[in-house]
Amino acid sequence: MKNIKLKRILLIVCSCFVYSCSDSSGSEANGDNSLVPGQKGSGYFEYTDYAPLAKQPIKVFFHIPTNSNSNTPIVFLFHGDDRNASQYRDALINKSEQKNFIILAPEFSETYYPTGDKYNLGNVFVDGDNPTPSTLNPENVWTFSIIEPIFDYFKKQMIHNTNTYDIIGHSAGGQFAHRFLMFKPNARFNKIVASASGWYTVPDTKIDFPYGFLKSPLEALSLGSLFSKKVYIQIGLDDNDANSPGLRHNAEADAQGLNRLTRANYFFNYSKNLGLQNNLNFQWELSTVAGLNHDYIPAVNSAADLIYK
């Protein structure tokens, strides 16, 4: 019996504090919602404290670097359509140790957040591709609305002092990131990297959501506020395959271009020109990465270098 207990203790310690023990499939021992001030290494906690989404728990895979303290920066890392948050976290661990930032990678599972409506489009509408006033969901059940509570929960559990966080999202996560920017303009984010989105919500009030702002709460969004945020639109110069699996093709998406590279350029240039036309403070940057295709591993590392220079 003592040997069994000892093995269990060693397993928990390994998962919580030694990041090399993380399982690439996401099945880790630290799932008991325990976060301890001063804790280091990798693990996950299951977040259920946000009442409107309490029945839709989210696993948050984390890494806390060796030299971290109560003021270490925090980055939210948003996965792609494979919903592989633990693998995204693992891909960024070395960079986290080098540049000393904490990773929080929420997993929006297919079980509780199925389809792009619940994830990429933030559950703003029942059917995000066909927005109507009657199918607009209350803001408290938007998927976007759970990020700030997770941030507060982590800060409280870890006695952490950082007042802002950064965001990296790649592919479907890039879609989530740039729409989070739009739908949650008062959130406490600092810098955002939206990497390799398949397609975009363009700040055009003549085009229906989700491709533009029309027929959505974004019609009332202040462009001055939107463009003043520090945002990087990242895209690989080799992310130019029009036949890439999962890449949406219809009249609205193809109007932005036929591949991710041209769509990223379209979104950025449209936004920049709109800012210039209205004499607004435009703080966004386009980051094109030579040799990068759609691989999330180099993409998230490149994104971290943009934020933590």
N, C-alpha and C positions, 0 to 999 in steps of 0.2 A: 504493500500500500504506500509506503514511504517513497519507494522508487517511482511509482506512478505519479504521485504528487510532485516529486522533484522534476520529472519529465515535463509535466504541464507547466510548471513555473518557468523552466528553461525555454519552453516553446514560446510563452508569452513575452519573456524578456527579449528573445531573439527577434520576434516580430516587431516589437515596439521600439527597440533601441538600435538594432543593427540592420541598416537598410538593405544590406546585401542578402538578407534572409527573406526579402519580400517575394511573394509568389507572383509570377507574371500574369497569372489568370485572375488575380485579385483576391484569392482566398487566403486571408491573413488572420492571425489569431486575435489581433487587437480590434475587436468589434463590439466592445462593451460600453461604448460612450465614455471611456475613461481617458482623460487628458490630464497630465500632471505638470504643474509649473516646473520649468527647468528641463523637461523631457527633450530628448534628442532622438534623431533617427526617423525611421519610416513606420507607418502603420495606417490604420483607418479608424474612423468612428462613424457610427450610424446616427444621422441627424433626424430627429423627429419632433423637435421642440416648437417648430413653427406651426401653430394650430390650424390654419387653413389648409395646410398640406401634410398634416400629421399622419394621415393614412397613406401617404406616398413617400416613405422614407428615402433618404439619400445617403449613400455611402460617400464619405469624404476621405479620399486617400491623401495622406500628408507626408511631407518630409521636413524635418527640422534640423538644420545643419549644425555641425559640431560646435561652431563658434557663435551660435546665435545667442541673443539675449532678449530682454523684454521690449527692445526697440527695433529688432530686426525686421526689415521689410517683408511684406506678405504678397505673394502673387496667386491669384486664382487662375487655374489652368483648365481650360474647357476642351474636352475631347471631341473627336470627330464622330461620324455616324456609327462607327463600330462600338461606341459606348465603352471604350477601354480606358477608363480613367487611371487605373493602376499602371498601365503600360505608359501612358503619357507622363505620369509622375516619375516612373523609373527612368524615362528618357532624359529627364531634367535634373536628376539627383546630383550628378557630378558638377553641373553648372551651379546648382544650389550651394554646394560645398565651396566652390571656387569664389563665388560672388556673394555668398552669405545672405540668402533670402529663403524664406519659408514657402513651401509649395502647399496649396490647398487645391485638390483636384476633385470636384464633385462628380459623381457618376449618376447621370440621368438614365436610369435603366429603361429598357424596352417594356419591362413589366409595369412600371408606374408612369413612365413618360414616353409612351409609344408615338411613333411617327414624327415627322418634322413639325407638325402643329404644336405638339407638347414641348419639343426641345428647340429646334432652330427658330421657330416663330414665337416661342415664349408663352404659348397657351393664351395669347391675348384674345383670340377669337376661337370659337368652337371649331370652325373650319377656316384656317388662316388664308386659304386661297380664295375664299368667297366671303369677304367680310360684310357684315350687315349690322346695323345698330342693335338688332334683337339678339345677335349671337356674340356680341362683345362681352367677354367675361369680366367679372369684377377684378380690379387690380390685385387684390390680395391673393388670388389664385393663379396669377400669372407665374410662370416658371421663373421669370426674371425677379420676382419678389422674394425669392428664398435666399438670394445671395447675401444681402445685408444681414439677415438674421444669422446665417452661418458665420459670417465675419464676427458679429457680436458674441456669439456662443464661443467661438475659438478664443477671442480676446478674454472673455470672462473666465473660462476654464484655465487658461494659461497665464492669467494676470499679465496680459500683453498691453503695451502702451501705444502702439502704432495707430494713428487715427485714419489712415488711408490705406488703400491696397492697389495693386496693379493687376492687370488682366492680360492673359495670353489665351487666344482661342485660335484653333487651327481647323480648317475645312468646315464641317458643320459647327464646330466650336467658334470659328471665325464669324460665321453667320450669327450665332448667339451673341458674340461679343459686340459686333457693331450695332445690333438691334438693342442690346442692353444699354449701350451708350445713348440711344435715341429714346427708349421708353423709360429709362431711369436717369434722367439728366441731373438729378440732385443726389444721386448715390455718391458714396465717398471714394470713388476710384480716383487714381492719380493719372497713370498712363495706361493706354490700351493698345495692344497689338492684335489686329484682326488679320489673320494669316490665311491666304488661299481659300477664301470663301467661294463656294460654287456659283453663287449669284448674290445680288445685293438688294437691299431696300434703299433706293436712291431718293435723295431729298427733293422730289418732284411732286408738287401738289396737284398735278394734272394726270398722274398715273395712279391707278388703284393700288392699295396695299395688297400683297406684300412686296410688290416691285417698286412702289412709290408710296407717298404719304396719304393720298386721297382715300376717303372712307375709313380713316383710322384716327386714333387720338393724336397721331403725329402731325395732323394738320395744324394743331395749335403750338407746336414746338418752336421755340425761339432758335432761329438759325445762328444768331450771334453766340448763344450759349453752346450750341452744338459744335460750331467750328472753332471755338476758343479752347476746347479740350485738347490735351496732348494725345493724338491718335496716330498710330502707324498702320498703314495699309501695306502688309507684306505679301509679296508674291515671288515665286521662283521663276526665273527666265525660261526654265524648261517645263514649267507647268502649263503646257500649251496643247494638250491632247483634247481635241474636241469630242473624242469618243471615250473619254475617261469614264470608268464605271460609276454610276450614281450621279453623273453630271446632268442637271436638269436641262432639257431642251423643249422650249415652246416659244411662241412668238414674243412673249414678254421677256423671258430670260435671254433669248438670242438677240434681242435688241441691244443688250449690254455687250454682246460679243459671243463668239462661238466656243471659247475656252476660258479657263480661269485667268490666264494672263491678260487677255484683252478685256475681260470683265472687270478686273481689278483696276486697270488703267482707265476704263470708262467711268467707273464709280468715283475714283479719285479726281479725275480731271473735271467731271461734271460738278462735283462738290467744290473744287477749287475755283472754277469759273463763277459759280453761283456766289461764292464768298467775295470774289473780286468785284462782281457786278453790284453787290450791295455794300461795298466798302467795309467788310467785316474782318475781324482779326482771325485769320485762318492759320491754325496751328498744326494742321495735319501734315504728315509726311508720307510719301510713297517710297517704300523700300523694296527694290528689286534685287534678288539674290542670284548671282551667276551660278550655274551648275545645279540649282535646286529644282527638283520636280515636285511631286506631291507628297513626298515622304515626310511624315510628321516628326521623325526624330531630329534630323538636322533643322527642320523648320522651327520647332519650339526652342531649340538652342540658339538659333539665330535671333529669334524674337526676344529671348532673355538678354542677349547682347545689346539689343536696341534700348531696352529699359535700363539695364544695370551696366552702364558704360564704364 
